[in-house]
Amino acid sequence: MPATRLRRGKLLSAGLVGICVVGALVATPAAAEPTPGTGTRPAAAAARAAASNGLQLKVNERGRISRSVAAVASDTAAGGTLTLRKPAGATVRRAYAAVATTGFRGTRLVEPVTVDGEPIALDNEVATGISSFNYLADVTGLLKSKLDSAAAGPVTFSVVEPQPDAVDGEIFVVVFDDPAVTVDLTVSLLYGALSPTGDEYQVELATPINRGDRNTRLEMSLGISFSYQSAGTQQFSTVDVNGQRLTSAAGGEDDGADHDGALITVGGEGDAAANPADAQTGPSEPRSDDELYDLLPFVDDSDRRVTVRTANPSLDDNILLAVFTMNPPVTGITTGAGPDYVAIGDSTTTGFSIPTCREDREESAFGCVGTPPATPYPDRIAGGFDDANRVGIWGYTIREAVRDADNGRNAKGPWRPQLLEAEEARQLVTVSLGANDIRFSDVPFWLRECLARQFTTLLRSTCNEAAKTRAEAMRPDVVKMMNRLDKARSNGAEVVILLYYNPYHIRKEAGPFNLASRDCSVLWAMAEIIIANLNRVLRQEAEKHEFTLAPLSQAFSGHGAGARDSYVFGSDCDAAGAASAVKFNLGWPPVNTGDSEKEIHKRFDPHPNGKGTQTQANQVTTAVKP
C-alpha cells in the first residue's frame, strides 16, 4: 500500500553506500546500420514495470572460499571460449551461469546454451526493461569435475549459443572451497534485472567495517549486457559510492564484440579495480572500466550496510548481475529504498475512532476516508527519523496481512502489502495487529460468549475458552507474520510488537447515566480474559524471534472507557449499558441490526484517543531505549 510520508528528523545513523548507474548515449555516428546497444526505448513506466523486482539475492556462500568470475560471447556457430581460474588445491563448491538475450528483440530462449556440449537449464527467467530476458542456472554439475581435476591456473570451456544473434552472452560465477583462504568470506550473487528507471538494494554486513584490518575485503563486480563502447559512440554507467563518484565509464563489450548479440561485460578474470583513472570522465576507449570495483576507499569504519542505487535514463542497459566478495561477511540483501521506520497495524495505528471512520478500503490507504480525530501514535514517533511510513489499515487482520504479502498485493485496494513495506525498514518497525483476528471490538459477540442474560454474571470459563480458541486459531498466521518480520531485523531494524490494552475502566465515573458510580468489573474482567489470550500468543511468538515487546496494559490501567481521564473514545464500561442502546429488541445479545448495533459499538469504542495514542508512542520509545 502507499506510504504516507511523516515528519523528517534524525534519530539514528547508518553508514550507507549509494551506487547510481546511469546509462547515456554520448554520440551516435551516422551509419546505415543501427548503432549496437540501441533500440526503440520503452516508456519509463513500462520499463519500470518490466523490471520491477531489481536484483535479488540468489547465492550467499560463506566460508574459506574464493571465486572466479568470467564472461563469454558466442557470436559464431562454433561458439566461444570461456576461461575460468582454478586456485591451487581448490574444489568447486557451487557454480552458476547467467545468460542475457539481446536487447529489444523480445525473444525468449527455447534452445539452451551449452557448455562443453551440456545444456544450461533455462531457469529463473526474468523480463528486463529493454525487451529482453535473463536466465540463471546452477551449473555445478557441468563444471565441477573438470575444474576439480584440473591443475591450478586457467581452465577453458566451450560455450555455444543456438542463436548467437539472439543472445548477448553468458556470465559464469564459480565458488571454490579454497585452502589458501584463512578467513571467512562471503560470495554473494545478486541476479535479476535492474530497472532502467532506478532501483535500490542494501547489502547488510555481519560486523562493522574495519578499514585497518588487512583481511577486510569489499569487492563488487557488475555484469552488464547490451552496452556498447567504441570510438565515437559510448554507452556508459556511472557508479557513486557514499556520495562520491567511483566511475562514469562502466559498461561496454569488454568480454564480447562490437555488435548486437555479443555485448557483454563483467568484472572478473583478467580485470583490475584500478580503472578508470578519472571517475568523473566517461569512457575514452572500449575498456576504460573493467566493471570490477574496490569499495573500501568509499566506506567508513563502523559501516554495516552498503546501499546500491541505480538509474538508467537512456533505458537501454541491462544490469543483470552483481557479485560481492566480502569480509565482513554478508548477512542478507534487501531491496527497495527502505524507509527508516515503518508502522504496520490495524485501526489502533490509524488514529480513527468508530464514529469517524467512513470505511472504504478501495479509496483510502488507511481503510477510512477522512481525517483521524487522534494523531496516530506512529506520527508521534516519526519525528526522530529521516523517513517513516505509516501503513495501518482500519479493521486489518494478521491473516489479511500475511495473505496480502504472499500474494504481493492488497486484496482490497491498490496498496502495497504492509508486511512487504515492513521488510524494507532500516531502523524501526512497530506492529499493532491481532485485535481484529480475535474480534475484540465485536462487543455483541463477546457479550453473548462471556455474560449471562442478567448482564451481571461473567461466565469466566466459557469466556476464557472462547478467547483461547480464537487466539490459538490465529497463531499460524502470527508465526508467518513474525517470520516475515525477521527480514526487517536483518536490515538492522528493531521490531517492536505492541501488546494490547484493556479499553474499559473498572467502574463508571463519567459519561451518560453517571448519577452514581457504577460497577464495571464484569466487562472489565471480560476484556482482561480476551486481551490476556491475545497477548499470550503475540508474546510467545515474538519472544521466539527476540523481538522487542511494548506492553500497554499497565499504562492504560485506570484510563479506560468510563474513567474521568479516559485514553479511549468509548464512553461506557457497564455491560448493562448495552441495553440502553437497543430500540426494540431486548433479547440476547441485546442488539438489533442497524443503528442499535452501531450505537453499542460507539459506546464501547476501544480505539485510543489523543491521550491514548501519545501513551502508545511513549511505551514504544521506552521499549526501544538502550
C-alpha positions as CSV (number, residue, x, y, z in Angstrom):
1,M,0.0,0.0,0.0
2,P,1.2,3.6,-0.5
3,A,3.4,5.1,2.2
4,T,2.3,8.2,4.0
5,R,5.3,10.4,4.5
6,L,5.8,11.6,8.0
7,R,7.9,14.3,9.5
8,R,11.7,14.2,8.9
9,G,14.4,14.3,11.5
10,K,17.4,12.2,12.7
11,L,17.4,9.6,15.4
12,L,19.9,7.0,14.3
13,S,22.8,7.0,11.9
14,A,23.8,4.3,9.4
15,G,26.7,4.1,7.0
16,L,25.3,3.9,3.5
17,V,26.9,3.3,0.2
18,G,24.9,4.6,-2.8
19,I,25.6,3.4,-6.3
20,C,23.9,5.2,-9.1
21,V,24.1,3.6,-12.5
22,V,23.2,5.9,-15.3
23,G,23.3,4.9,-19.0
24,A,23.7,7.6,-21.6
25,L,24.3,7.7,-25.3
26,V,27.0,10.3,-25.8
27,A,27.1,10.3,-29.6
28,T,25.6,8.4,-32.5
29,P,27.7,8.3,-35.7
30,A,25.9,8.3,-39.0
31,A,25.6,4.8,-40.2
32,A,23.3,2.7,-42.3
33,E,23.1,0.0,-39.7
34,P,21.7,0.7,-36.2
35,T,24.2,1.5,-33.5
36,P,24.9,-1.6,-31.4
37,G,23.2,-1.5,-28.0
38,T,20.3,0.7,-29.0
39,G,16.7,0.2,-29.9
40,T,13.2,1.6,-29.5
41,R,13.3,2.7,-25.9
42,P,10.3,1.8,-23.8
43,A,8.4,4.5,-21.9
44,A,9.7,5.0,-18.3
45,A,6.6,3.4,-16.7
46,A,6.8,0.4,-19.0
47,A,10.5,-0.1,-18.3
48,R,9.9,0.1,-14.6
49,A,7.1,-2.4,-14.7
50,A,9.1,-4.8,-16.9
51,A,11.9,-5.0,-14.4
52,S,10.2,-4.1,-11.1
53,N,12.0,-6.7,-8.9
54,G,15.5,-5.4,-9.5
55,L,18.4,-7.7,-8.3
56,Q,17.5,-10.4,-5.8
57,L,20.0,-12.4,-3.6
58,K,20.3,-15.8,-5.1
59,V,23.6,-17.0,-3.7
60,N,25.2,-16.2,-0.3
61,E,28.0,-18.7,0.2
62,R,30.2,-18.3,3.3
63,G,33.4,-19.8,4.5
64,R,37.1,-20.2,3.5
65,I,36.2,-19.6,-0.1
66,S,37.3,-17.8,-3.3
67,R,35.6,-17.1,-6.6
68,S,36.2,-17.0,-10.3
69,V,34.0,-14.7,-12.5
70,A,34.2,-14.6,-16.3
71,A,32.0,-13.8,-19.3
72,V,31.9,-15.0,-22.9
73,A,30.1,-14.2,-26.1
74,S,29.5,-16.9,-28.6
75,D,28.9,-14.9,-31.7
76,T,29.5,-17.7,-34.2
77,A,28.1,-21.1,-34.7
78,A,31.4,-22.6,-33.4
79,G,30.9,-20.9,-30.0
80,G,33.3,-19.0,-27.8
81,T,35.9,-19.9,-25.2
82,L,35.2,-19.4,-21.5
83,T,38.3,-19.1,-19.3
84,L,38.0,-19.6,-15.5
85,R,40.8,-19.6,-12.9
86,K,41.4,-22.6,-10.7
87,P,43.2,-21.9,-7.3
88,A,45.8,-24.4,-6.2
89,G,44.2,-27.2,-4.2
90,A,40.6,-25.7,-4.5
91,T,37.5,-27.7,-5.2
92,V,34.2,-26.4,-6.6
93,R,31.5,-25.7,-4.0
94,R,28.9,-24.1,-6.4
95,A,28.9,-22.8,-9.9
96,Y,26.3,-20.6,-11.7
97,A,25.7,-19.3,-15.2
98,A,23.7,-16.2,-16.2
99,V,22.5,-15.8,-19.8
100,A,21.4,-12.5,-21.3
101,T,19.4,-12.3,-24.5
102,T,19.8,-9.4,-26.9
103,G,18.0,-6.2,-26.1
104,F,14.8,-5.0,-27.8
105,R,14.3,-8.4,-29.5
106,G,11.6,-9.7,-27.1
107,T,13.0,-13.2,-27.8
108,R,12.7,-15.9,-25.1
109,L,15.2,-18.8,-25.3
110,V,13.8,-22.1,-26.4
111,E,17.0,-24.0,-27.1
112,P,19.6,-23.8,-24.3
113,V,23.1,-22.5,-24.4
114,T,25.6,-25.4,-23.9
115,V,28.9,-25.6,-22.1
116,D,31.2,-28.4,-23.3
117,G,28.2,-29.8,-25.1
118,E,25.9,-29.9,-22.0
119,P,22.8,-27.7,-21.8
120,I,22.5,-24.9,-19.3
121,A,19.0,-25.0,-17.9
122,L,16.7,-22.1,-18.7
123,D,15.9,-21.4,-15.1
124,N,14.9,-18.2,-13.3
125,E,13.7,-16.3,-16.4
126,V,13.4,-12.6,-15.8
127,A,12.0,-10.0,-18.2
128,T,14.1,-6.9,-18.4
129,G,13.2,-3.3,-19.0
130,I,14.7,-3.4,-22.5
131,S,12.5,-6.2,-24.1
132,S,15.0,-9.0,-23.4
133,F,15.3,-11.9,-21.0
134,N,17.8,-13.1,-18.4
135,Y,18.3,-16.6,-17.1
136,L,20.3,-18.0,-14.2
137,A,21.1,-21.7,-13.6
138,D,23.1,-23.8,-11.2
139,V,25.9,-25.4,-13.4
140,T,27.8,-27.1,-10.6
141,G,27.3,-30.5,-12.2
142,L,28.6,-29.2,-15.6
143,L,31.8,-27.6,-14.3
144,K,32.9,-29.3,-11.1
145,S,34.5,-32.5,-12.4
146,K,36.7,-30.7,-14.9
147,L,37.7,-27.9,-12.5
148,D,38.4,-30.2,-9.6
149,S,40.7,-32.4,-11.6
150,A,42.5,-29.5,-13.4
151,A,45.8,-28.1,-12.4
152,A,45.9,-24.6,-10.9
153,G,45.6,-21.8,-13.4
154,P,43.3,-21.1,-16.4
155,V,40.7,-23.7,-17.3
156,T,38.8,-23.4,-20.6
157,F,35.3,-24.5,-21.6
158,S,33.5,-24.3,-25.0
159,V,30.2,-22.3,-24.8
160,V,27.8,-22.5,-27.8
161,E,24.7,-20.5,-28.4
162,P,22.0,-22.0,-30.6
163,Q,21.0,-18.5,-31.8
164,P,24.2,-16.3,-31.5
165,D,22.5,-13.1,-32.7
166,A,19.7,-13.5,-30.1
167,V,22.0,-13.9,-27.1
168,D,24.4,-11.2,-25.9
169,G,26.5,-13.5,-23.8
170,E,27.0,-15.6,-20.6
171,I,28.5,-14.8,-17.2
172,F,29.9,-17.6,-15.0
173,V,30.5,-17.4,-11.3
174,V,32.3,-20.3,-9.6
175,V,32.7,-20.5,-5.8
176,F,35.6,-22.6,-4.6
177,D,36.5,-24.1,-1.2
178,D,40.0,-22.8,-1.1
179,P,42.7,-23.9,1.3
180,A,44.7,-20.8,0.8
181,V,41.9,-18.6,2.3
182,T,42.4,-18.1,6.0
183,V,39.4,-16.0,7.0
184,D,35.7,-16.4,6.3
185,L,34.4,-14.6,3.2
186,T,31.0,-14.4,1.5
187,V,30.4,-14.6,-2.2
188,S,27.0,-13.1,-2.8
189,L,25.4,-13.3,-6.2
190,L,22.6,-10.9,-6.9
191,Y,20.6,-11.6,-10.1
192,G,17.6,-10.2,-11.9
193,A,17.2,-7.1,-14.0
194,L,17.8,-3.6,-12.6
195,S,15.0,-1.3,-13.7
196,P,16.4,1.3,-16.2
197,T,14.4,3.9,-14.3
198,G,16.1,3.3,-11.0
199,D,16.5,0.6,-8.3
200,E,17.9,0.4,-4.8
201,Y,19.1,-2.5,-2.6
202,Q,21.1,-2.9,0.5
203,V,23.9,-5.3,1.4
204,E,23.9,-6.0,5.1
205,L,27.2,-7.0,6.8
206,A,27.7,-9.3,9.8
207,T,30.0,-6.9,11.7
208,P,31.1,-3.3,11.3
209,I,33.8,-2.5,8.7
210,N,37.3,-2.1,9.9
211,R,39.3,-0.4,7.2
212,G,42.6,-1.0,9.1
213,D,42.1,-4.8,9.1
214,R,44.2,-6.3,6.2
215,N,41.6,-9.1,5.9
216,T,38.8,-6.6,5.1
217,R,37.6,-7.1,1.5
218,L,34.8,-5.2,-0.1
219,E,34.8,-6.1,-3.8
220,M,32.0,-5.7,-6.3
221,S,31.7,-6.7,-9.9
222,L,28.9,-5.8,-12.2
223,G,27.6,-7.9,-15.1
224,I,26.1,-5.8,-17.9
225,S,24.7,-6.7,-21.3
226,F,23.6,-4.7,-24.3
227,S,26.1,-1.9,-23.6
228,Y,28.3,-0.6,-26.4
229,Q,31.5,1.5,-26.2
230,S,33.5,2.3,-29.3
231,A,35.2,5.2,-31.0
232,G,32.6,8.0,-31.4
233,T,29.8,6.1,-29.6
234,Q,29.8,5.5,-25.9
235,Q,27.2,4.0,-23.7
236,F,28.1,4.0,-20.0
237,S,27.0,3.7,-16.4
238,T,28.1,5.9,-13.5
239,V,28.7,4.5,-10.1
240,D,28.6,6.6,-6.9
241,V,29.7,5.3,-3.5
242,N,28.8,7.2,-0.4
243,G,28.1,10.3,-2.5
244,Q,31.5,10.0,-4.2
245,R,31.9,9.2,-7.9
246,L,33.6,5.8,-8.4
247,T,33.2,5.6,-12.2
248,S,31.5,7.2,-15.1
249,A,32.5,4.6,-17.6
250,A,31.0,1.2,-16.6
251,G,29.7,-1.0,-19.4
252,G,30.7,-1.9,-22.9
253,E,31.5,-5.1,-24.7
254,D,34.7,-5.9,-22.8
255,D,34.1,-9.7,-22.9
256,G,32.4,-9.8,-26.2
257,A,32.4,-8.0,-29.6
258,D,31.2,-4.7,-31.0
259,H,27.8,-5.8,-32.3
260,D,24.4,-6.8,-31.0
261,G,24.5,-10.4,-29.9
262,A,27.9,-10.0,-28.3
263,L,27.6,-7.0,-25.9
264,I,28.6,-8.5,-22.6
265,T,31.0,-7.5,-19.8
266,V,31.6,-8.5,-16.2
267,G,34.3,-7.6,-13.6
268,G,36.3,-10.8,-13.2
269,E,39.2,-12.7,-14.6
270,G,41.9,-10.5,-16.2
271,D,40.3,-7.3,-14.8
272,A,41.6,-4.7,-12.4
273,A,39.9,-2.5,-9.9
274,A,42.4,0.3,-10.6
275,N,40.4,1.8,-13.6
276,P,39.0,4.2,-14.6
277,A,41.7,6.7,-13.8
278,D,39.3,9.6,-13.7
279,A,36.0,8.8,-12.0
280,Q,34.3,11.9,-13.5
281,T,35.1,11.2,-17.1
282,G,33.2,9.0,-19.4
283,P,34.8,6.2,-21.4
284,S,37.6,7.2,-23.7
285,E,38.1,3.7,-25.2
286,P,36.2,0.4,-25.1
287,R,38.0,-0.8,-22.0
288,S,38.0,2.4,-19.8
289,D,36.4,0.4,-17.0
290,D,36.7,-3.3,-16.1
291,E,33.4,-3.3,-14.0
292,L,35.5,-4.6,-11.0
293,Y,35.5,-2.3,-8.0
294,D,37.1,-2.0,-4.6
295,L,34.6,-0.2,-2.3
296,L,36.9,0.1,0.7
297,P,38.1,3.7,-0.1
298,F,34.4,4.8,-0.2
299,V,33.1,3.5,3.1
300,D,33.8,4.4,6.7
301,D,34.8,2.4,9.8
302,S,31.7,1.0,11.6
303,D,29.6,0.9,8.5
304,R,27.4,-2.2,8.4
305,R,25.4,-1.6,5.2
306,V,26.1,-1.0,1.5
307,T,23.2,0.7,-0.3
308,V,23.1,0.3,-4.0
309,R,21.1,2.8,-6.1
310,T,20.8,2.5,-9.8
311,A,19.2,4.5,-12.6
312,N,19.4,4.4,-16.4
313,P,17.8,7.4,-18.1
314,S,18.6,6.1,-21.6
315,L,16.6,3.0,-20.8
316,D,18.8,0.7,-22.8
317,D,21.2,-1.1,-20.4
318,N,20.7,-4.5,-18.8
319,I,22.5,-4.8,-15.5
320,L,21.7,-8.4,-14.6
321,L,24.3,-9.4,-12.1
322,A,26.2,-8.1,-9.1
323,V,28.8,-10.2,-7.3
324,F,30.1,-9.2,-3.9
325,T,33.1,-10.8,-2.4
326,M,33.1,-9.5,1.2
327,N,34.7,-9.7,4.6
328,P,32.9,-8.8,6.9
329,P,30.5,-11.5,5.6
330,V,27.2,-10.6,4.1
331,T,24.1,-11.5,6.2
332,G,21.4,-10.5,3.7
333,I,20.2,-8.4,0.9
334,T,17.1,-6.2,1.0
335,T,15.5,-4.5,-2.0
336,G,13.9,-1.1,-2.4
337,A,14.6,2.3,-1.0
338,G,13.7,1.2,2.5
339,P,12.5,3.8,5.0
340,D,13.9,4.2,8.4
341,Y,10.7,3.5,10.2
342,V,7.6,1.5,9.1
343,A,4.4,1.3,11.3
344,I,2.1,-1.5,10.4
345,G,-1.2,-2.4,12.1
346,D,-4.9,-2.1,12.3
347,S,-7.2,0.7,13.5
348,T,-5.2,1.4,16.6
349,T,-2.5,2.6,14.1
350,T,-4.7,4.7,12.0
351,G,-6.0,7.1,14.8
352,F,-9.6,6.7,13.7
353,S,-12.5,6.1,16.1
354,I,-15.7,4.2,15.3
355,P,-17.9,7.3,14.7
356,T,-15.3,9.0,12.5
357,C,-14.5,6.0,10.2
358,R,-16.3,6.1,6.9
359,E,-14.8,2.7,5.8
360,D,-13.7,2.4,2.2
361,R,-10.6,0.3,1.7
362,E,-10.6,0.9,-2.0
363,E,-10.4,4.6,-1.8
364,S,-8.3,5.1,1.4
365,A,-5.0,3.5,2.1
366,F,-5.9,3.5,5.8
367,G,-9.4,2.0,5.3
368,C,-11.2,5.1,6.4
369,V,-12.0,8.2,4.4
370,G,-11.4,11.4,6.2
371,T,-9.1,12.7,8.9
372,P,-8.5,10.8,12.1
373,P,-9.6,12.6,15.3
374,A,-6.5,11.4,17.1
375,T,-2.9,11.8,15.9
376,P,-1.8,8.2,15.3
377,Y,1.0,7.0,17.5
378,P,3.4,6.4,14.6
379,D,3.2,10.0,13.6
380,R,4.2,11.0,17.1
381,I,7.2,8.7,16.9
382,A,8.2,9.6,13.4
383,G,9.9,12.9,14.1
384,G,13.1,11.1,15.1
385,F,13.5,9.5,11.7
386,D,14.6,10.8,8.3
387,D,11.9,8.7,6.6
388,A,8.9,7.0,8.1
389,N,5.9,5.2,6.6
390,R,2.6,4.5,8.4
391,V,0.7,1.7,6.7
392,G,-2.0,0.7,9.1
393,I,-5.5,-0.3,7.8
394,W,-8.7,0.0,9.7
395,G,-10.1,-3.5,10.5
396,Y,-7.0,-5.2,9.2
397,T,-6.1,-8.7,10.5
398,I,-2.9,-10.6,10.7
399,R,-4.4,-13.2,8.3
400,E,-5.0,-10.5,5.8
401,A,-1.5,-9.1,6.2
402,V,0.1,-12.5,5.6
403,R,-2.2,-13.3,2.7
404,D,-1.6,-10.0,1.0
405,A,2.2,-10.2,1.4
406,D,2.2,-13.8,0.0
407,N,0.1,-12.5,-3.0
408,G,2.2,-9.4,-3.5
409,R,-0.8,-7.1,-3.4
410,N,-3.6,-5.8,-1.2
411,A,-6.8,-7.6,-1.9
412,K,-9.0,-4.7,-1.0
413,G,-7.2,-1.7,-2.6
414,P,-4.2,-0.7,-4.8
415,W,-1.9,-0.5,-1.8
416,R,1.4,-2.3,-1.2
417,P,1.0,-5.0,1.5
418,Q,2.0,-3.9,4.9
419,L,4.5,-6.7,5.6
420,L,6.3,-6.0,2.3
421,E,6.8,-2.4,3.5
422,A,8.0,-3.6,6.9
423,E,10.6,-6.0,5.3
424,E,12.4,-2.9,3.9
425,A,12.6,-0.9,7.2
426,R,16.1,0.2,8.2
427,Q,15.8,1.2,11.8
428,L,12.4,0.5,13.4
429,V,9.2,-1.5,12.8
430,T,6.2,-1.2,15.1
431,V,3.4,-3.8,14.9
432,S,-0.2,-3.4,16.2
433,L,-2.1,-6.4,14.7
434,G,-4.2,-9.2,16.2
435,A,-7.2,-7.5,17.8
436,N,-9.3,-8.0,14.6
437,D,-8.3,-11.6,14.3
438,I,-9.7,-12.2,17.8
439,R,-12.7,-9.9,17.0
440,F,-12.1,-7.8,20.1
441,S,-14.2,-4.9,19.1
442,D,-17.2,-7.0,18.4
443,V,-18.9,-6.2,21.7
444,P,-22.2,-8.1,20.9
445,F,-20.2,-11.3,20.1
446,W,-18.4,-11.2,23.4
447,L,-21.5,-10.3,25.4
448,R,-23.0,-13.5,24.1
449,E,-20.0,-15.6,24.7
450,C,-19.0,-14.3,28.1
451,L,-22.0,-12.9,30.1
452,A,-25.2,-14.4,31.4
453,R,-28.5,-12.9,30.4
454,Q,-28.6,-10.7,33.5
455,F,-25.6,-8.6,32.3
456,T,-24.0,-9.1,35.7
457,T,-22.5,-12.5,35.7
458,L,-19.3,-13.3,33.9
459,L,-19.1,-16.9,32.6
460,R,-15.3,-17.0,33.2
461,S,-14.5,-20.5,32.0
462,T,-16.8,-20.2,28.9
463,C,-15.3,-16.8,28.1
464,N,-11.7,-18.0,28.5
465,E,-12.4,-21.0,26.3
466,A,-13.9,-18.8,23.6
467,A,-10.9,-16.4,23.7
468,K,-8.4,-19.1,23.9
469,T,-9.9,-20.9,20.8
470,R,-9.8,-17.7,18.8
471,A,-6.2,-16.8,19.9
472,E,-4.9,-20.3,19.0
473,A,-6.7,-20.2,15.7
474,M,-4.7,-17.0,14.8
475,R,-1.3,-18.5,15.9
476,P,-0.3,-19.9,12.5
477,D,-0.8,-16.5,10.9
478,V,1.2,-14.9,13.8
479,V,4.0,-17.3,13.1
480,K,4.0,-16.4,9.4
481,M,4.0,-12.7,10.3
482,M,6.9,-13.0,12.7
483,N,8.9,-14.9,10.1
484,R,8.5,-12.1,7.6
485,L,9.5,-9.5,10.2
486,D,12.8,-11.3,10.6
487,K,13.8,-9.7,7.3
488,A,13.4,-6.2,8.8
489,R,15.6,-7.2,11.7
490,S,18.2,-8.5,9.2
491,N,18.3,-4.9,7.8
492,G,19.3,-3.7,11.3
493,A,15.8,-2.6,12.2
494,E,14.4,-3.1,15.7
495,V,11.0,-4.8,15.6
496,V,8.5,-3.8,18.3
497,I,5.3,-5.8,18.9
498,L,2.7,-3.7,20.8
499,L,0.7,-5.8,23.2
500,Y,-3.0,-4.7,23.6
501,Y,-4.6,-2.9,26.5
502,N,-7.9,-3.3,28.3
503,P,-10.0,-0.4,27.0
504,Y,-12.5,-0.4,29.9
505,H,-12.4,1.1,33.4
506,I,-13.4,-1.0,36.4
507,R,-16.2,1.5,37.3
508,K,-18.3,4.1,35.6
509,E,-17.1,7.6,36.6
510,A,-18.1,9.7,33.5
511,G,-20.3,9.9,30.5
512,P,-24.1,9.4,30.3
513,F,-26.0,7.8,33.2
514,N,-23.4,8.8,35.7
515,L,-25.6,9.9,38.6
516,A,-23.7,7.5,40.7
517,S,-20.5,5.5,40.2
518,R,-21.5,2.1,38.6
519,D,-19.6,-1.2,38.8
520,C,-17.9,-2.1,35.5
521,S,-15.9,-5.0,36.8
522,V,-17.8,-7.6,34.7
523,L,-17.0,-6.0,31.3
524,W,-13.5,-5.1,32.5
525,A,-12.9,-8.7,33.6
526,M,-14.3,-10.0,30.3
527,A,-11.8,-7.7,28.4
528,E,-9.0,-8.9,30.6
529,I,-9.6,-12.5,29.6
530,I,-9.7,-11.7,25.9
531,I,-6.6,-9.5,25.9
532,A,-4.7,-12.0,28.0
533,N,-5.2,-14.7,25.4
534,L,-4.4,-12.4,22.5
535,N,-1.3,-11.0,24.1
536,R,-0.2,-14.5,25.2
537,V,0.1,-15.7,21.6
538,L,1.7,-12.4,20.4
539,R,4.2,-12.5,23.2
540,Q,5.1,-16.2,22.8
541,E,5.8,-15.9,19.1
542,A,7.6,-12.5,19.4
543,E,9.9,-13.9,22.0
544,K,11.0,-16.8,19.8
545,H,12.3,-14.1,17.4
546,E,13.7,-11.9,20.2
547,F,11.6,-9.0,19.1
548,T,11.0,-6.1,21.5
549,L,7.7,-6.0,23.3
550,A,5.8,-2.8,24.2
551,P,3.1,-3.8,26.7
552,L,0.3,-1.2,27.0
553,S,-1.9,-2.7,29.8
554,Q,-0.3,-1.0,32.7
555,A,-0.1,2.4,31.1
556,F,-3.8,2.2,30.1
557,S,-4.9,0.9,33.5
558,G,-7.4,3.3,35.1
559,H,-7.8,5.2,31.9
560,G,-10.4,3.0,30.0
561,A,-13.9,3.9,28.9
562,G,-15.9,5.1,31.9
563,A,-12.9,6.7,33.6
564,R,-12.8,10.5,34.1
565,D,-9.4,10.6,32.4
566,S,-10.0,8.1,29.6
567,Y,-7.5,7.2,26.9
568,V,-10.1,5.7,24.6
569,F,-13.1,7.1,22.7
570,G,-15.6,4.8,24.3
571,S,-17.9,6.3,26.9
572,D,-19.3,3.2,28.7
573,C,-17.9,0.2,30.6
574,D,-21.1,-1.3,32.0
575,A,-22.4,-4.2,30.1
576,A,-26.0,-3.3,31.1
577,G,-25.5,0.0,29.2
578,A,-25.8,-2.0,26.0
579,A,-29.5,-2.4,26.7
580,S,-30.0,1.4,26.6
581,A,-28.7,1.4,23.0
582,V,-31.3,-1.1,21.8
583,K,-34.5,0.4,20.4
584,F,-36.8,-2.5,20.3
585,N,-35.2,-5.9,20.9
586,L,-34.1,-6.7,24.4
587,G,-33.1,-10.3,23.6
588,W,-29.7,-11.8,23.9
589,P,-27.4,-10.4,23.0
590,P,-29.1,-7.0,23.5
591,V,-28.7,-5.8,20.0
592,N,-30.8,-5.1,16.9
593,T,-29.3,-4.6,13.5
594,G,-28.5,-1.2,12.0
595,D,-28.5,1.9,14.3
596,S,-28.7,-0.1,17.6
597,E,-25.7,-2.2,16.8
598,K,-23.7,0.9,15.7
599,E,-24.6,2.7,18.9
600,I,-23.3,-0.2,21.0
601,H,-20.0,-0.2,19.1
602,K,-19.7,3.6,19.6
603,R,-20.5,3.5,23.3
604,F,-17.9,0.8,23.9
605,D,-15.4,2.1,21.3
606,P,-11.9,0.7,22.3
607,H,-9.8,2.9,20.0
608,P,-7.3,5.3,21.6
609,N,-8.0,9.0,21.7
610,G,-5.2,11.6,21.7
611,K,-4.0,10.7,25.2
612,G,-4.1,7.1,24.2
613,T,-2.0,7.5,21.1
614,Q,0.5,9.5,23.0
615,T,0.7,6.8,25.6
616,Q,1.3,4.2,22.8
617,A,4.1,6.3,21.4
618,N,5.6,6.7,24.9
619,Q,5.6,2.9,25.5
620,V,7.3,2.3,22.2
621,T,10.0,4.8,22.7
622,T,10.6,3.5,26.2
623,A,10.8,-0.1,24.9
624,V,13.5,0.8,22.3
625,K,15.8,2.8,24.6
626,P,19.2,1.2,25.1
